[in-house]
Amino acid sequence: METPANERAQLEQAIIALEAQRNILGDAAVDVAVAALHQKIGIFSITWGNLFAIVNPT
């Protein structure tokens, strides 16, 4: 099972790879893909943050 840190790192590396190919793929394609990856990172962060709060209440 992927750890939250590993999955987030993979998503961030995917964004870096897409940005590096912007000249080949074009702005529109990269913008859409990067936005989707940022959204996934956001959802992933919220989900793991909520899970952490449930498991480790203050």
Jmol script that loads the backbone (N, CA, C; Angstrom):
load data "model"
ATOM      1  N   MET A   1       0.838  -1.189   0.000  1.00  0.00           N
ATOM      2  CA  MET A   1       0.000   0.000   0.000  1.00  0.00           C
ATOM      3  C   MET A   1       0.878   1.245   0.000  1.00  0.00           C
ATOM      4  N   GLU A   2       0.520   2.186  -0.835  1.00  0.00           N
ATOM      5  CA  GLU A   2       1.253   3.440  -0.904  1.00  0.00           C
ATOM      6  C   GLU A   2       1.063   4.243   0.377  1.00  0.00           C
ATOM      7  N   THR A   3       2.126   4.865   0.815  1.00  0.00           N
ATOM      8  CA  THR A   3       1.983   5.773   1.945  1.00  0.00           C
ATOM      9  C   THR A   3       1.503   7.119   1.412  1.00  0.00           C
ATOM     10  N   PRO A   4       0.867   7.915   2.250  1.00  0.00           N
ATOM     11  CA  PRO A   4       0.402   9.230   1.791  1.00  0.00           C
ATOM     12  C   PRO A   4       1.534  10.070   1.226  1.00  0.00           C
ATOM     13  N   ALA A   5       2.688  10.030   1.865  1.00  0.00           N
ATOM     14  CA  ALA A   5       3.820  10.830   1.396  1.00  0.00           C
ATOM     15  C   ALA A   5       4.297  10.356   0.027  1.00  0.00           C
ATOM     16  N   ASN A   6       4.342   9.043  -0.185  1.00  0.00           N
ATOM     17  CA  ASN A   6       4.787   8.506  -1.475  1.00  0.00           C
ATOM     18  C   ASN A   6       3.813   8.852  -2.595  1.00  0.00           C
ATOM     19  N   GLU A   7       2.522   8.717  -2.313  1.00  0.00           N
ATOM     20  CA  GLU A   7       1.532   9.012  -3.343  1.00  0.00           C
ATOM     21  C   GLU A   7       1.558  10.494  -3.711  1.00  0.00           C
ATOM     22  N   ARG A   8       1.659  11.349  -2.705  1.00  0.00           N
ATOM     23  CA  ARG A   8       1.735  12.786  -2.969  1.00  0.00           C
ATOM     24  C   ARG A   8       2.993  13.113  -3.771  1.00  0.00           C
ATOM     25  N   ALA A   9       4.112  12.496  -3.418  1.00  0.00           N
ATOM     26  CA  ALA A   9       5.361  12.721  -4.140  1.00  0.00           C
ATOM     27  C   ALA A   9       5.239  12.281  -5.600  1.00  0.00           C
ATOM     28  N   GLN A  10       4.563  11.162  -5.837  1.00  0.00           N
ATOM     29  CA  GLN A  10       4.365  10.691  -7.211  1.00  0.00           C
ATOM     30  C   GLN A  10       3.510  11.673  -8.009  1.00  0.00           C
ATOM     31  N   LEU A  11       2.474  12.209  -7.380  1.00  0.00           N
ATOM     32  CA  LEU A  11       1.623  13.188  -8.059  1.00  0.00           C
ATOM     33  C   LEU A  11       2.410  14.455  -8.378  1.00  0.00           C
ATOM     34  N   GLU A  12       3.241  14.894  -7.443  1.00  0.00           N
ATOM     35  CA  GLU A  12       4.048  16.089  -7.663  1.00  0.00           C
ATOM     36  C   GLU A  12       5.080  15.855  -8.771  1.00  0.00           C
ATOM     37  N   GLN A  13       5.655  14.650  -8.822  1.00  0.00           N
ATOM     38  CA  GLN A  13       6.602  14.324  -9.894  1.00  0.00           C
ATOM     39  C   GLN A  13       5.901  14.289 -11.251  1.00  0.00           C
ATOM     40  N   ALA A  14       4.668  13.823 -11.266  1.00  0.00           N
ATOM     41  CA  ALA A  14       3.897  13.816 -12.514  1.00  0.00           C
ATOM     42  C   ALA A  14       3.668  15.244 -13.005  1.00  0.00           C
ATOM     43  N   ILE A  15       3.396  16.148 -12.089  1.00  0.00           N
ATOM     44  CA  ILE A  15       3.203  17.553 -12.466  1.00  0.00           C
ATOM     45  C   ILE A  15       4.492  18.123 -13.036  1.00  0.00           C
ATOM     46  N   ILE A  16       5.612  17.834 -12.401  1.00  0.00           N
ATOM     47  CA  ILE A  16       6.904  18.313 -12.899  1.00  0.00           C
ATOM     48  C   ILE A  16       7.178  17.762 -14.302  1.00  0.00           C
ATOM     49  N   ALA A  17       6.882  16.474 -14.508  1.00  0.00           N
ATOM     50  CA  ALA A  17       7.101  15.854 -15.821  1.00  0.00           C
ATOM     51  C   ALA A  17       6.218  16.489 -16.889  1.00  0.00           C
ATOM     52  N   LEU A  18       4.969  16.765 -16.545  1.00  0.00           N
ATOM     53  CA  LEU A  18       4.065  17.409 -17.501  1.00  0.00           C
ATOM     54  C   LEU A  18       4.541  18.823 -17.842  1.00  0.00           C
ATOM     55  N   GLU A  19       4.944  19.564 -16.830  1.00  0.00           N
ATOM     56  CA  GLU A  19       5.429  20.925 -17.063  1.00  0.00           C
ATOM     57  C   GLU A  19       6.654  20.916 -17.974  1.00  0.00           C
ATOM     58  N   ALA A  20       7.502  19.910 -17.834  1.00  0.00           N
ATOM     59  CA  ALA A  20       8.692  19.799 -18.672  1.00  0.00           C
ATOM     60  C   ALA A  20       8.342  19.513 -20.130  1.00  0.00           C
ATOM     61  N   GLN A  21       7.146  18.968 -20.374  1.00  0.00           N
ATOM     62  CA  GLN A  21       6.722  18.632 -21.732  1.00  0.00           C
ATOM     63  C   GLN A  21       5.721  19.634 -22.297  1.00  0.00           C
ATOM     64  N   ARG A  22       5.583  20.766 -21.639  1.00  0.00           N
ATOM     65  CA  ARG A  22       4.603  21.770 -22.053  1.00  0.00           C
ATOM     66  C   ARG A  22       4.790  22.175 -23.521  1.00  0.00           C
ATOM     67  N   ASN A  23       6.038  22.330 -23.973  1.00  0.00           N
ATOM     68  CA  ASN A  23       6.293  22.733 -25.360  1.00  0.00           C
ATOM     69  C   ASN A  23       5.816  21.683 -26.361  1.00  0.00           C
ATOM     70  N   ILE A  24       5.861  20.431 -25.962  1.00  0.00           N
ATOM     71  CA  ILE A  24       5.445  19.332 -26.842  1.00  0.00           C
ATOM     72  C   ILE A  24       3.933  19.129 -26.784  1.00  0.00           C
ATOM     73  N   LEU A  25       3.403  19.099 -25.573  1.00  0.00           N
ATOM     74  CA  LEU A  25       1.988  18.780 -25.379  1.00  0.00           C
ATOM     75  C   LEU A  25       1.057  19.974 -25.596  1.00  0.00           C
ATOM     76  N   GLY A  26       1.571  21.155 -25.351  1.00  0.00           N
ATOM     77  CA  GLY A  26       0.752  22.354 -25.483  1.00  0.00           C
ATOM     78  C   GLY A  26       0.181  22.792 -24.147  1.00  0.00           C
ATOM     79  N   ASP A  27      -0.091  24.091 -24.066  1.00  0.00           N
ATOM     80  CA  ASP A  27      -0.578  24.665 -22.812  1.00  0.00           C
ATOM     81  C   ASP A  27      -1.901  24.055 -22.362  1.00  0.00           C
ATOM     82  N   ALA A  28      -2.833  23.902 -23.269  1.00  0.00           N
ATOM     83  CA  ALA A  28      -4.170  23.422 -22.896  1.00  0.00           C
ATOM     84  C   ALA A  28      -4.105  22.033 -22.270  1.00  0.00           C
ATOM     85  N   ALA A  29      -3.369  21.133 -22.897  1.00  0.00           N
ATOM     86  CA  ALA A  29      -3.283  19.759 -22.390  1.00  0.00           C
ATOM     87  C   ALA A  29      -2.606  19.718 -21.024  1.00  0.00           C
ATOM     88  N   VAL A  30      -1.526  20.459 -20.892  1.00  0.00           N
ATOM     89  CA  VAL A  30      -0.800  20.464 -19.622  1.00  0.00           C
ATOM     90  C   VAL A  30      -1.637  21.125 -18.533  1.00  0.00           C
ATOM     91  N   ASP A  31      -2.297  22.230 -18.861  1.00  0.00           N
ATOM     92  CA  ASP A  31      -3.118  22.922 -17.864  1.00  0.00           C
ATOM     93  C   ASP A  31      -4.222  22.022 -17.324  1.00  0.00           C
ATOM     94  N   VAL A  32      -4.885  21.285 -18.202  1.00  0.00           N
ATOM     95  CA  VAL A  32      -5.961  20.388 -17.772  1.00  0.00           C
ATOM     96  C   VAL A  32      -5.406  19.257 -16.909  1.00  0.00           C
ATOM     97  N   ALA A  33      -4.324  18.649 -17.346  1.00  0.00           N
ATOM     98  CA  ALA A  33      -3.750  17.529 -16.602  1.00  0.00           C
ATOM     99  C   ALA A  33      -3.215  17.979 -15.245  1.00  0.00           C
ATOM    100  N   VAL A  34      -2.539  19.101 -15.226  1.00  0.00           N
ATOM    101  CA  VAL A  34      -1.974  19.605 -13.969  1.00  0.00           C
ATOM    102  C   VAL A  34      -3.098  20.002 -13.007  1.00  0.00           C
ATOM    103  N   ALA A  35      -4.145  20.604 -13.515  1.00  0.00           N
ATOM    104  CA  ALA A  35      -5.284  20.970 -12.655  1.00  0.00           C
ATOM    105  C   ALA A  35      -5.900  19.719 -12.025  1.00  0.00           C
ATOM    106  N   ALA A  36      -6.042  18.657 -12.804  1.00  0.00           N
ATOM    107  CA  ALA A  36      -6.601  17.414 -12.278  1.00  0.00           C
ATOM    108  C   ALA A  36      -5.691  16.815 -11.202  1.00  0.00           C
ATOM    109  N   LEU A  37      -4.384  16.879 -11.425  1.00  0.00           N
ATOM    110  CA  LEU A  37      -3.452  16.348 -10.431  1.00  0.00           C
ATOM    111  C   LEU A  37      -3.460  17.191  -9.157  1.00  0.00           C
ATOM    112  N   HIS A  38      -3.544  18.513  -9.313  1.00  0.00           N
ATOM    113  CA  HIS A  38      -3.645  19.383  -8.137  1.00  0.00           C
ATOM    114  C   HIS A  38      -4.931  19.085  -7.363  1.00  0.00           C
ATOM    115  N   GLN A  39      -6.009  18.843  -8.082  1.00  0.00           N
ATOM    116  CA  GLN A  39      -7.271  18.512  -7.423  1.00  0.00           C
ATOM    117  C   GLN A  39      -7.127  17.198  -6.652  1.00  0.00           C
ATOM    118  N   LYS A  40      -6.482  16.224  -7.267  1.00  0.00           N
ATOM    119  CA  LYS A  40      -6.288  14.940  -6.590  1.00  0.00           C
ATOM    120  C   LYS A  40      -5.423  15.110  -5.347  1.00  0.00           C
ATOM    121  N   ILE A  41      -4.388  15.927  -5.435  1.00  0.00           N
ATOM    122  CA  ILE A  41      -3.555  16.198  -4.266  1.00  0.00           C
ATOM    123  C   ILE A  41      -4.393  16.845  -3.169  1.00  0.00           C
ATOM    124  N   GLY A  42      -5.257  17.781  -3.532  1.00  0.00           N
ATOM    125  CA  GLY A  42      -6.109  18.449  -2.553  1.00  0.00           C
ATOM    126  C   GLY A  42      -7.069  17.490  -1.882  1.00  0.00           C
ATOM    127  N   ILE A  43      -7.728  16.660  -2.672  1.00  0.00           N
ATOM    128  CA  ILE A  43      -8.670  15.677  -2.124  1.00  0.00           C
ATOM    129  C   ILE A  43      -7.924  14.674  -1.256  1.00  0.00           C
ATOM    130  N   PHE A  44      -6.792  14.239  -1.739  1.00  0.00           N
ATOM    131  CA  PHE A  44      -5.966  13.287  -1.005  1.00  0.00           C
ATOM    132  C   PHE A  44      -5.541  13.876   0.336  1.00  0.00           C
ATOM    133  N   SER A  45      -5.124  15.134   0.343  1.00  0.00           N
ATOM    134  CA  SER A  45      -4.692  15.793   1.579  1.00  0.00           C
ATOM    135  C   SER A  45      -5.840  15.936   2.570  1.00  0.00           C
ATOM    136  N   ILE A  46      -7.011  16.314   2.066  1.00  0.00           N
ATOM    137  CA  ILE A  46      -8.181  16.457   2.941  1.00  0.00           C
ATOM    138  C   ILE A  46      -8.567  15.101   3.530  1.00  0.00           C
ATOM    139  N   THR A  47      -8.592  14.080   2.702  1.00  0.00           N
ATOM    140  CA  THR A  47      -8.969  12.741   3.159  1.00  0.00           C
ATOM    141  C   THR A  47      -8.016  12.250   4.236  1.00  0.00           C
ATOM    142  N   TRP A  48      -6.709  12.342   3.991  1.00  0.00           N
ATOM    143  CA  TRP A  48      -5.739  11.858   4.974  1.00  0.00           C
ATOM    144  C   TRP A  48      -5.738  12.749   6.209  1.00  0.00           C
ATOM    145  N   GLY A  49      -5.970  14.046   6.044  1.00  0.00           N
ATOM    146  CA  GLY A  49      -6.058  14.935   7.199  1.00  0.00           C
ATOM    147  C   GLY A  49      -7.235  14.580   8.086  1.00  0.00           C
ATOM    148  N   ASN A  50      -8.373  14.288   7.468  1.00  0.00           N
ATOM    149  CA  ASN A  50      -9.558  13.883   8.233  1.00  0.00           C
ATOM    150  C   ASN A  50      -9.337  12.548   8.925  1.00  0.00           C
ATOM    151  N   LEU A  51      -8.731  11.613   8.223  1.00  0.00           N
ATOM    152  CA  LEU A  51      -8.455  10.302   8.811  1.00  0.00           C
ATOM    153  C   LEU A  51      -7.506  10.452   9.994  1.00  0.00           C
ATOM    154  N   PHE A  52      -6.477  11.269   9.835  1.00  0.00           N
ATOM    155  CA  PHE A  52      -5.532  11.509  10.919  1.00  0.00           C
ATOM    156  C   PHE A  52      -6.246  12.095  12.131  1.00  0.00           C
ATOM    157  N   ALA A  53      -7.152  13.038  11.907  1.00  0.00           N
ATOM    158  CA  ALA A  53      -7.896  13.670  13.005  1.00  0.00           C
ATOM    159  C   ALA A  53      -8.786  12.665  13.725  1.00  0.00           C
ATOM    160  N   ILE A  54      -9.327  11.715  12.990  1.00  0.00           N
ATOM    161  CA  ILE A  54     -10.197  10.694  13.608  1.00  0.00           C
ATOM    162  C   ILE A  54      -9.346   9.732  14.448  1.00  0.00           C
ATOM    163  N   VAL A  55      -8.216   9.339  13.914  1.00  0.00           N
ATOM    164  CA  VAL A  55      -7.361   8.360  14.575  1.00  0.00           C
ATOM    165  C   VAL A  55      -6.617   8.998  15.744  1.00  0.00           C
ATOM    166  N   ASN A  56      -6.297  10.275  15.622  1.00  0.00           N
ATOM    167  CA  ASN A  56      -5.525  10.983  16.643  1.00  0.00           C
ATOM    168  C   ASN A  56      -6.275  12.217  17.139  1.00  0.00           C
ATOM    169  N   PRO A  57      -7.391  12.030  17.824  1.00  0.00           N
ATOM    170  CA  PRO A  57      -8.144  13.203  18.284  1.00  0.00           C
ATOM    171  C   PRO A  57      -7.341  13.982  19.323  1.00  0.00           C
ATOM    172  N   THR A  58      -7.567  15.283  19.341  1.00  0.00           N
ATOM    173  CA  THR A  58      -6.830  16.123  20.300  1.00  0.00           C
ATOM    174  C   THR A  58      -7.572  16.245  21.601  1.00  0.00           C
TER     175      THR A  58
END
end "model"
wireframe off; spacefill off
backbone 0.3
color backbone group
